[in-house]
Amino acid sequence: MWVRRSAIRPVPRFAQVPASALAAARSETVQGREGLERLAAAQPALARFLRQRFEQPLDATALALAQTLVARVFVAFESAFGERLGVATDDAVSLVEHSLATDEALRQSDPMDALDSEDIVGIEQPALVAFVNERIDETLDQHARSIDVDHVAVVFRTILVQILVLSQAVAPPPGFTTGRGPESLA
């Protein structure tokens, strides 16, 4: 439960990607093209959003990073949730992007707020955001002289949207209950 204000919708515990699901995302057998094709087939609205974001001029290294992360994040969700991973709509993608932008503005307007929006997403999906940060750090270390860090920032923010969209698309497991009975709603 949030103590601080945030425009980002909380991720239910049942939708948090466990660290064990990242093994599939780390696997060398997961090729970017294969993961991107599976994402496009399973999540057309999200795939359109991602293509649009990455159509802007990005240097080759940032674009390769984007494709790798998009594919691996999707594979992590696919591995963790399988059939429980629903299909996000265009409206759901727009809503998540708007909530992230609103949260960023909210945090910029409060100089006392020590958290960034990426920190909030990291609290909601800790293993997944740590994995993304690890991959970005590796890429920055390997290509420090040739990569545009502003392009990496675009990639990172877009991946945060992807993570939140997929998080909200996860259906609860069979038999899941919120623990709230009819009397607690009165």
HELIX and SHEET records of a PDB file:
HELIX    1   1 ARG A   13  ALA A   15  5                                   3    
HELIX    2   2 ALA A   19  ALA A   21  5                                   3    
HELIX    3   3 LEU A   22  ARG A   26  1                                   5    
HELIX    4   4 GLY A   32  ALA A   42  1                                  11    
HELIX    5   5 PRO A   44  GLU A   55  1                                  12    
HELIX    6   6 ALA A   60  PHE A   81  1                                  22    
HELIX    7   7 GLY A   82  ARG A   84  5                                   3    
HELIX    8   8 ASP A   90  GLN A  108  1                                  19    
HELIX    9   9 SER A  117  GLU A  124  1                                   8    
HELIX   10  10 PRO A  126  GLN A  142  1                                  17    
HELIX   11  11 VAL A  149  ALA A  169  1                                  21    
HELIX   12  12 PRO A  182  LEU A  185  1                                   4    
END                                                                             
